[in-house]
Amino acid sequence: MDIASVEQAITWQADHATQNGAPATGRVVRAQLPLLTGGGAIGARMAAWPGKPLEDALPLRLTGGLHNLVLTGADTRLAAVYRGALTDQHAIDALVADLAERFAARLMPWLDGPPQTNEAGRSASIMAGLLWLAERVGPRFVLHELGASAGVNTMMDRFAFDLGGTRAGPADSPLRVAPEWRGTGRPPQVAVEVLAIAGCDRAPIDLADPAQALRLKSYVWAEMTERLARLDAAVALAQARRPDVVAMDAADYVEAVLAAPQPEDSTRVIYHSIVWQYLPPATQARIIAAIEAAGQRASAGQRLAWLTLETNRATFRHELTVRHWPGDGVPVRLAAAHAHGAWVEWLQP
């Protein structure tokens, strides 16, 4: 789907939020449309956006800043929208316009960089994919996440999972991931041994820093209280032991990882969730080339897999797909999932 204009990007993002269980956030996003013609400095900057507004997640940049006003107590009027007490779109448009004018200096920096929407719920799909792989290639994994943000999902070896009755991870974990399970099948109940887990991001967030943690929380869709609770649990895990995330371009990271030694009898997994759409085409091409070349070098003792949970923009569905080597590396669609892990629909037997 080719979305070139800022208006189209805002409309798509508003629809996307609404269809994924966040109608209040959808209304706040939609209220950005009038800003483009009468929203002062904020609206003028958005209207003249030089890049690709959807790929740059432009609507979600401002949405994070607006949520931050509520979380910090700077202005709590949007709280009525988030809890569903105010639903009239015209009133919300007027409120967002007032906030954009009143807090222009504070909100403007939120447009400078993309949102960091690190969501522990997405790890349900990734773990389901690892279980599927483990049954076929063995239980030992070395995991590398692209676009890891604050590294929440590079701590998934410390999460407790219930995936349609299939359990994984430490049962006493403070962070429990148990999505609504759809479909007639479920991942196999097999062992998963994580030998190492790390990731990269262009601008990692340090969850041990309260200010950075609050910024990450601002990007969570405000009415999704379960997500906010999961993030609080993830912050506690990170403060106990920081996730291993390096500041690095995704293609550079993939190339470096694939050139590094790999433990014998292990599967190296490159994984990412809701990241691919934000990568420039040249970066995507380098990653594809590096992974496919490494796939050709893979052996029975040093295996490779590429596990992705990414958006199908035509259907609003997020699809879990895996390729693995040695072998033909043909993509296998394992599941569809809610954008933030509320449900997983397993598509395998």
Residue pairs with C-beta under 8 A, 6 or more apart in sequence:
1 12
1 313
1 314
3 9
3 12
3 52
3 53
3 54
3 313
4 52
5 53
6 36
6 46
6 47
6 49
6 53
6 58
7 33
7 36
8 53
8 54
9 53
9 54
9 58
9 59
10 29
10 30
10 32
10 33
10 36
10 53
10 58
10 59
11 30
11 33
12 54
12 313
13 29
13 54
13 57
13 59
13 60
14 26
14 27
14 29
14 30
14 59
15 26
15 316
16 26
16 316
16 339
17 23
17 25
17 26
17 29
17 221
18 26
19 316
20 316
20 338
20 339
20 340
21 224
21 338
21 342
22 221
22 223
22 224
23 84
23 223
24 81
24 82
24 83
24 84
24 87
24 221
24 222
24 223
25 63
25 82
25 221
25 222
25 223
27 81
27 87
27 89
27 92
28 63
28 66
28 78
28 81
28 92
28 96
29 59
29 60
29 63
30 89
30 92
30 93
31 89
31 92
31 93
31 95
31 96
31 97
32 39
32 43
32 46
32 59
32 62
32 63
32 96
33 93
34 43
34 93
34 97
35 42
35 43
35 46
35 96
35 97
35 100
36 43
36 46
36 47
37 43
37 47
38 97
39 46
39 97
39 100
39 101
40 100
40 101
40 104
41 104
41 108
42 62
42 100
42 101
42 104
42 107
42 108
42 111
43 100
45 108
45 111
46 53
46 58
46 62
46 111
49 56
49 58
51 58
53 59
54 277
55 277
55 278
56 114
56 278
57 114
57 115
57 278
58 111
60 114
60 115
60 117
60 219
61 110
61 111
61 112
61 113
61 114
61 115
62 100
62 107
62 110
62 111
63 115
63 219
64 110
64 115
64 215
64 218
64 219
65 103
65 106
65 107
65 109
65 110
65 111
65 218
66 78
66 96
66 99
66 107
67 78
67 82
67 218
67 219
67 220
67 222
68 74
68 110
68 214
68 215
68 218
69 75
69 76
69 78
69 99
69 103
69 106
70 76
70 78
70 79
70 82
70 222
71 214
71 217
71 218
72 214
74 103
74 106
75 99
75 102
75 103
77 95
77 99
78 95
78 96
78 99
78 222
80 86
81 87
81 92
81 95
82 222
82 223
83 223
84 223
86 92
86 95
99 107
100 107
113 203
114 278
115 219
116 149
116 150
116 201
116 203
116 205
116 215
116 216
116 219
117 149
117 219
117 220
117 274
118 148
118 149
118 150
118 151
118 152
118 153
118 205
118 216
118 231
118 234
119 152
119 153
119 220
119 227
119 230
119 273
119 274
119 340
119 341
120 152
120 153
120 156
120 159
120 175
120 177
120 230
120 231
120 233
120 234
120 341
121 177
121 179
121 227
121 230
121 338
121 340
121 341
121 342
122 153
122 273
122 274
122 309
122 337
122 340
122 341
123 152
123 153
123 156
123 159
123 161
123 177
123 273
123 341
124 161
124 163
124 177
124 178
124 179
124 337
124 341
124 344
125 273
125 309
125 318
125 320
125 334
125 335
125 337
125 341
125 344
126 153
126 156
126 271
126 273
126 307
126 309
126 320
127 156
127 159
127 161
127 163
127 168
127 169
127 177
127 187
127 192
128 163
128 166
128 187
128 320
128 334
128 335
128 344
128 346
129 271
129 307
129 320
129 322
129 334
129 335
130 141
130 192
130 269
130 307
131 163
131 166
131 168
131 187
131 188
131 189
131 190
131 192
132 187
132 188
132 322
132 334
132 348
133 141
133 267
133 269
133 305
133 307
133 322
133 324
134 141
134 188
134 190
134 191
134 192
135 188
135 190
136 324
137 267
137 303
137 305
137 324
138 265
138 266
138 267
138 303
139 190
139 191
139 192
139 193
140 193
140 195
140 263
140 265
140 266
140 267
141 192
141 193
141 194
141 195
141 266
141 267
141 268
141 269
142 194
142 195
142 196
142 197
142 262
142 263
142 266
142 267
142 268
142 269
143 154
143 157
143 194
143 196
143 197
143 198
143 269
143 271
144 197
144 198
144 199
144 200
144 253
144 254
144 257
144 268
144 269
144 270
144 271
145 151
145 153
145 154
145 197
145 198
145 199
145 200
145 271
145 272
146 199
146 200
146 250
146 253
146 254
146 270
146 271
146 272
146 275
146 287
147 199
147 200
147 201
147 250
147 272
147 275
147 278
147 279
148 154
148 199
148 200
148 201
148 204
148 243
148 245
149 201
149 204
149 205
149 216
149 245
150 204
150 205
150 206
150 207
150 212
150 213
150 216
150 234
150 238
150 243
150 245
151 199
151 201
151 204
151 207
151 238
151 242
151 243
151 244
151 245
152 207
152 231
152 234
152 238
152 243
153 199
153 273
154 197
154 198
154 199
154 243
154 244
154 245
155 175
155 197
155 234
155 237
155 238
155 243
156 169
156 197
157 169
157 194
157 197
158 169
158 170
158 173
158 175
158 237
159 169
159 173
159 175
159 176
159 177
160 167
160 168
160 169
160 170
160 171
160 172
160 173
160 175
160 176
160 177
161 167
161 168
161 169
161 176
161 177
161 178
162 176
162 177
162 178
163 178
163 179
163 181
163 186
163 187
163 344
164 181
164 183
164 185
164 186
164 187
164 344
164 346
165 181
165 186
166 186
166 187
166 188
166 189
167 189
168 192
174 233
174 236
174 237
175 230
175 233
175 234
175 237
177 230
177 341
179 337
179 338
179 341
179 342
179 343
179 344
180 342
180 343
180 344
181 343
181 344
181 346
182 343
182 344
182 345
182 346
183 335
183 344
183 345
183 346
183 347
184 346
184 349
185 346
185 347
185 348
185 349
186 346
187 346
195 263
195 266
197 244
198 243
198 244
198 245
198 246
199 243
199 244
199 245
199 246
200 245
200 246
200 247
200 248
200 249
200 250
200 253
201 245
201 246
201 247
201 248
202 247
202 248
202 249
202 250
203 247
204 245
204 246
204 247
205 212
205 213
205 215
205 216
206 212
206 242
207 213
207 216
207 234
207 235
207 238
207 239
207 242
207 243
208 238
208 239
208 242
213 231
213 235
216 231
217 228
217 231
220 227
220 228
220 231
221 227
221 340
224 340
226 342
227 340
246 253
248 256
249 283
250 272
250 275
250 279
250 283
250 287
251 282
251 283
251 286
251 287
251 290
254 270
254 286
254 287
254 290
254 291
255 286
255 290
257 268
257 270
258 268
258 290
258 291
258 293
258 294
258 304
262 268
262 302
263 302
264 301
264 302
265 301
266 302
266 303
267 303
267 304
267 305
267 324
268 302
268 303
268 304
268 305
269 304
269 305
269 306
269 307
270 287
270 291
270 304
270 305
270 306
270 307
271 306
271 307
271 308
272 308
272 309
272 310
273 308
273 309
273 310
274 309
274 310
274 311
274 318
274 339
275 310
276 284
276 308
276 310
276 311
277 310
277 311
277 313
279 287
291 304
291 306
291 323
292 329
294 304
294 325
295 304
295 323
295 325
295 326
295 329
296 325
298 304
298 325
298 326
299 326
300 326
303 324
303 325
303 326
304 324
304 325
305 322
305 323
305 324
305 325
306 322
306 323
306 324
306 329
307 320
307 321
307 322
308 320
308 321
308 322
309 318
309 319
309 320
309 337
310 318
310 319
310 321
311 317
311 318
311 339
312 318
312 319
317 336
318 336
318 337
318 338
318 339
319 333
319 335
319 336
319 337
320 333
320 334
320 335
320 336
320 337
320 344
321 331
321 332
321 333
321 334
322 331
322 332
322 334
323 329
323 330
323 331
323 332
333 347
334 346
334 347
334 348
335 344
335 345
335 346
335 347
335 348
336 344
336 345
336 347
337 343
337 344
337 345
338 344
